Amino acid sequence: MAESKTTTLTIASRAPEGSRATRRLRREGLVPGILYGGEGEPLTFAVDARELRHALHASGAVVELTLDGKSTPAVLKDSQHHPVRGETTHVDFVRVNLNVEIHAIVAIELLGADDSPGAKEGGIVDQPVREVNVEALPTSIPESIQIDVSGLSIGDTLTLEAAQVPGGVTLLDDIETVIVTVLAPRLSTEDEEGIEEETLLIGESASSGEGEGDAGDSGDSGE
């Protein structure tokens, strides 16, 4: 599992202005942001939306923010998105020391889900937890924490203890946390209707049999 790599992103400083100015930036294809933390003062900046998108999609947690020829290692702390279009409207970055461990949230990746015996039998691979908290040096934060589920059958469960954790990375969450369970296949609507119909027929048959028995008992009593 590869360690994260550093991505470079060029930013331009800007004065902290109101919502009208930020809307103008977005119309120009720029995204407003702020860089804070570490030993420096908070810095408001603007960044090209396309370059930002490429940087955030690249592998690696650390982004080298470059301003006037000087680079600052940082990690994305938060981002805001347009509720309809989904495009990024604001980003928060925090400065990091590459020699000091940080906490980060990493996605959990399941390996071999489609090839597992449970999936081939029609079972449903349920993953209630999709992210995990880790501690590592900024450049050692993995792209994902992987768990091999290729051997699971219906009814089997795996916890975080089964995760493949690379060296230098510490899991912060409880290792007994259930990550994946293979559930029995759900009945189709036709199957459910068939079972209901069969249940009704059995119920009617049982009721009919009870009625006949009562009639016979009544006749014997009359004699």
C-alpha positions in Angstrom: 0.0 0.0 0.0 1.7 3.2 -1.2 2.3 6.1 1.1 0.7 9.4 0.3 2.5 11.7 -2.1 2.8 15.5 -2.0 0.8 17.6 -4.6 1.7 21.2 -5.5 -1.0 23.8 -5.7 -0.4 27.5 -6.6 -2.5 30.0 -4.7 -2.8 33.8 -4.8 -3.4 35.9 -1.6 -6.5 37.9 -1.4 -8.0 40.3 1.1 -10.8 38.9 3.3 -13.8 40.4 1.7 -17.6 40.0 1.7 -19.9 37.6 -0.1 -20.1 39.8 -3.2 -16.4 39.6 -3.7 -16.4 35.8 -3.2 -19.2 35.4 -5.7 -17.1 37.4 -8.2 -14.2 35.1 -7.6 -16.3 32.0 -8.4 -17.6 33.6 -11.6 -14.0 34.0 -12.6 -13.3 30.3 -12.0 -11.6 30.7 -8.7 -12.3 29.2 -5.3 -11.7 31.2 -2.1 -9.9 29.6 0.8 -8.1 30.1 4.0 -4.8 28.7 5.4 -4.2 28.6 9.1 -2.5 26.8 11.9 1.2 26.3 12.6 3.4 29.3 13.3 2.0 31.6 10.6 -1.0 33.9 10.6 -4.2 33.0 8.9 -4.0 33.6 5.1 -7.0 34.1 2.8 -6.3 33.1 -0.7 -7.9 32.2 -4.1 -7.1 29.2 -6.2 -8.0 28.1 -9.7 -11.0 25.8 -9.4 -9.7 23.3 -12.0 -6.2 23.1 -10.4 -7.8 22.6 -7.0 -10.0 19.8 -8.3 -7.0 18.0 -9.7 -5.0 18.5 -6.5 -7.7 17.1 -4.3 -8.2 14.1 -6.6 -4.5 13.3 -6.7 -3.2 10.7 -4.3 -1.9 11.9 -1.0 -3.1 14.0 1.9 -0.4 16.6 1.9 -0.7 19.6 -0.5 2.2 22.0 -1.0 0.5 25.4 -1.2 2.8 27.7 -3.3 2.6 31.5 -2.9 5.2 33.9 -4.4 7.7 31.0 -4.9 7.4 29.8 -1.3 5.7 26.5 -0.4 3.8 25.5 2.7 2.9 21.9 3.4 -0.8 21.7 4.4 -3.7 19.3 4.5 -7.3 19.9 3.7 -9.3 20.5 6.8 -12.8 21.3 5.4 -14.5 22.1 2.1 -17.9 23.5 1.2 -19.8 22.6 -1.9 -22.7 23.9 -4.0 -25.9 22.1 -2.9 -27.0 21.4 -6.5 -23.9 21.4 -8.8 -21.6 19.9 -6.2 -18.7 22.2 -7.1 -16.3 23.3 -4.4 -17.1 26.8 -3.1 -14.6 27.2 -0.3 -11.7 25.3 1.2 -9.9 25.3 4.6 -6.3 24.2 4.7 -4.2 23.8 7.9 -0.4 24.0 8.0 1.5 20.8 9.0 5.0 19.9 10.1 6.1 17.0 8.0 8.1 15.6 11.0 5.1 15.6 13.4 2.3 13.0 13.4 -1.2 14.2 12.7 -4.7 12.8 12.9 -6.5 12.1 9.7 -9.7 10.4 8.4 -9.0 7.6 5.8 -11.4 5.7 3.6 -11.8 2.0 4.2 -11.5 -0.1 1.0 -12.9 -3.6 0.7 -10.9 -6.1 -1.4 -12.5 -9.0 -3.2 -16.1 -8.3 -2.2 -17.5 -9.5 -5.5 -15.4 -12.7 -5.4 -16.4 -13.7 -1.9 -18.5 -17.0 -1.5 -21.2 -15.0 0.2 -21.6 -12.6 -2.7 -21.6 -15.4 -5.2 -24.4 -17.0 -3.3 -26.5 -13.9 -3.6 -25.5 -12.4 -0.2 -25.3 -8.6 0.4 -21.9 -7.2 1.4 -22.9 -4.6 4.0 -20.3 -2.0 5.1 -21.7 0.1 7.9 -18.4 1.9 8.5 -16.6 3.5 5.6 -13.9 5.7 7.2 -11.4 5.2 10.0 -9.3 7.7 12.1 -5.6 7.2 12.0 -2.4 8.9 13.3 0.7 9.1 11.1 3.2 11.5 9.7 1.6 13.7 7.0 3.5 12.0 4.2 2.7 8.5 5.6 -1.1 8.8 5.6 -2.3 6.1 3.2 -4.9 6.7 0.5 -7.0 4.0 2.1 -7.1 1.3 4.7 -7.8 -2.0 3.0 -9.7 -5.1 4.3 -9.7 -8.4 2.5 -13.2 -9.8 2.4 -12.8 -12.3 -0.4 -13.2 -15.3 2.0 -16.5 -14.2 3.6 -19.6 -16.4 3.4 -23.2 -15.4 4.3 -23.4 -14.5 8.0 -19.7 -13.8 8.3 -18.4 -10.5 9.9 -15.1 -8.7 10.0 -14.0 -6.0 12.4 -11.4 -3.3 12.1 -8.9 -5.7 13.5 -8.7 -7.4 10.1 -7.5 -4.2 8.4 -4.2 -4.1 6.6 -2.4 -1.2 8.3 0.8 0.0 6.7 3.9 0.7 8.9 4.0 4.0 10.7 0.2 4.3 10.8 -1.8 3.9 14.0 -5.5 3.1 14.1 -7.3 5.4 16.6 -10.7 3.6 16.4 -11.8 0.5 18.4 -10.5 -2.6 16.6 -13.6 -4.4 17.5 -15.7 -2.1 15.4 -17.7 -4.1 12.8 -16.7 -3.0 9.3 -18.4 -5.5 7.1 -21.1 -8.2 7.3 -22.4 -10.5 4.5 -26.2 -10.5 4.8 -28.5 -13.2 3.5 -30.1 -12.3 0.2 -33.4 -10.4 0.3 -36.5 -12.0 -1.0 -37.9 -10.5 -4.2 -41.5 -9.1 -4.2 -42.6 -12.2 -6.1 -41.0 -14.5 -3.5 -42.6 -12.6 -0.7 -46.0 -12.8 -2.3 -45.6 -16.5 -2.9 -44.7 -17.1 0.7 -47.7 -15.0 1.9 -50.0 -17.0 -0.4 -48.7 -20.3 0.7 -49.1 -19.2 4.4 -52.7 -18.3 3.7 -53.4 -21.6 2.1 -51.9 -23.5 5.0 -53.9 -21.4 7.4 -57.2 -22.0 5.5 -56.5 -25.7 5.4 -55.8 -25.8 9.1 -59.0 -23.9 9.8 -61.0 -26.2 7.6 -59.7 -29.3 9.4 -60.5 -27.9 12.8 -64.1 -27.2 11.7 -64.6 -30.8 10.5 -63.3 -32.1 13.8 -65.7 -29.9 15.8 -68.7 -31.0 13.7 -67.9 -34.7 14.3 -67.6 -34.1 18.1 -70.9 -32.3 18.1 -72.6 -35.2 16.4 -71.3 -37.8 18.8 -72.5 -35.7 21.7 -76.1 -35.5 20.2 -76.3 -39.3 20.1 
